[in-house]
Amino acid sequence: MSNLADHGMKRLLREVSRCFLSAAVLTQSWVGAIVIRHDVSDSEYRVSSAEFPQIAYLPGEGHGVLVATNWVLTAAHATTWRPIHELTINGITRTVEKVVVHPGYEKPPKEIQSGNAAALIEFLAASDDIALIKLQQPVNDVTPVKIYKGSGESGQVVEIIGAGATGNGLVGQYPGSPHRGELRHAEARVTGTSERWLELSFEAPPNALPREGMPADGDSGAPVLLNMQGRQELAGIVSHKFASGELSKFRCCVYGQITYQVRVSRYADWIKGVISGKQL
């Protein structure tokens, strides 16, 4: 395994459970998105959808990103738990023609999800959690985001945008926080990379970034963006988080926790092939 396996995956072999960032259904009593610093005003995290109109809202919860005029990139697991016949971009409902899940994606069996952490981590490390959604009609009112194709993500500060659950780093994700809330954005540093994954760690003050944050339940498929000389490029897609101890006692999104995002640069050729019709 690579760089991330050496310093990240070994540490996570001691962890017992993991949750995808979109799966559970909770009572909706909070308006949220992105877990934030406890000592920074929530208003600093709020963002208008007009500032990143390429974000797509999947039905119920989860996101995607417009990467071509009629193609949306998302996490594979965000597409597999219910049919997707339509989604929303820039406030307009768009009809879906088809969903193309990467052939390397496999849903973890239930016995692995609730079993041995080492087996689960090994399973996830080898899975390709990425999918493309084709729209019936091109999107003419939004310019698609450019895909980052470099290899210099490690150490970079990225921007995460999502409308999933919220909370703060001291207490974690608020109980009952809805998986479809207000849009927020946050910063995180890429602390490691592997062939498939970007690793982000939720840092506590005083080491935290000014708008440090962590994706939470409902943010699956959300964009992870690099600023390339003033232009945003898509470096990652929000995928999954890890939990220590028993899953029944796990609280998501406290300081020090780690999330893994799909490393989009690895899939640039697959994305190009699917969009061009040369590959499925």
Residue, then its C-alpha position, 0 to 999 in steps of 0.5 A: m500500500s502507499n503513503l496513506a496506508d503506511h501512516g493512516m490505515k495502520r492507525l485505523l486498523r485499531e478502529v472497530s467501525r465506520c459509517f458512510l457519510s449519508a446512510a442513516v435516517l434521523t429525526q429532523s430537528w436541526v438545520g445543518a450542514i458541515v460540522i464546524r469549530h465550536d469557537v467560530s460563529d456559524s455565520e462564517y460557514r454559511v454559503s449561498s448556492a450561487e457561490f458554487p452552482q455546480i453542486a447537485y442535490l440528490p433526492g433526500e440527501g447526498h450531493g454530486v458535482l456537475v463535471a460536464t454539461n450533462w454529467v454529475l460526479t458523485a459517490a457510488h454509495a450515494t446512488t445505491w440505496r434508492p432510485i435516482h430519477e431526478l436531481t436539482i442543480n442551480g434550483i432547477t430539477r433535472t431529469v436523470e437518464k442513467v447512473v453509471v457506477h464504477p465497476g470497482y465499487e462494492k457495497p460492504p456486506k452487513e457482516i463486514q460493516s458490523g464485524n472486524a475493523a481490519a476486514l472492513i478497512e481492507f474492503l474499503a481500501a480496495s473499493d472505488d466509491i465513485a459514480l457518474i449520473k447522466l442527465q437527459q438534457p444538458v445544463n446550459d445555465v451552469t459552467p461545469v467544474k474542472i477536474y483536478k488531474g495533478s498529484g500535489e494534494s497532500g498538505q494542501v488546504v481544500e474547501i468542502i461544500g455540503a448541506g448535510a448534518t451539522g454540529n461542532g467539534l467539541v460535541g460532534q454531530y448534533p443528535g437529530s441534525p437533518h441530512r439535508g439542511e443549509l449549505r455550508h462550506a469549510e476548510a480542511r488540510v489534506t493530511g495524506t493521500s493514497e491511490r484512491w483516497l484523500e485523508l482529511s483530519f478535523e483539527a482542534p484549535p489552536n491548530a485548526l484552520p480559520r474555518e476548519g470543518m468536517p463533512a457529516d452524514g448527508d454530505s456524501g458526494a459533496p465537492v472537495l475543492l482545490n484553489m488553483q491560481g484563483r480557480q476551483e478544481l475538483a480534487g475529491i468527492v466526500s465518501h466515508k468516515f471512521a469510528s473507534g469503539e462500538l458503532s452503537k456508542f460512536r459519535c460522529c465528527v469530533y475533533g481528531q476524527i478522520t474522513y476519506q474522500v475519493r481522490v478524483s485525479r485517479y479516476a480522470d480517465w474513467i470519467k473521460g471514458v464514460i462521458s465520451g461513451k467509450q467506457l462504462 
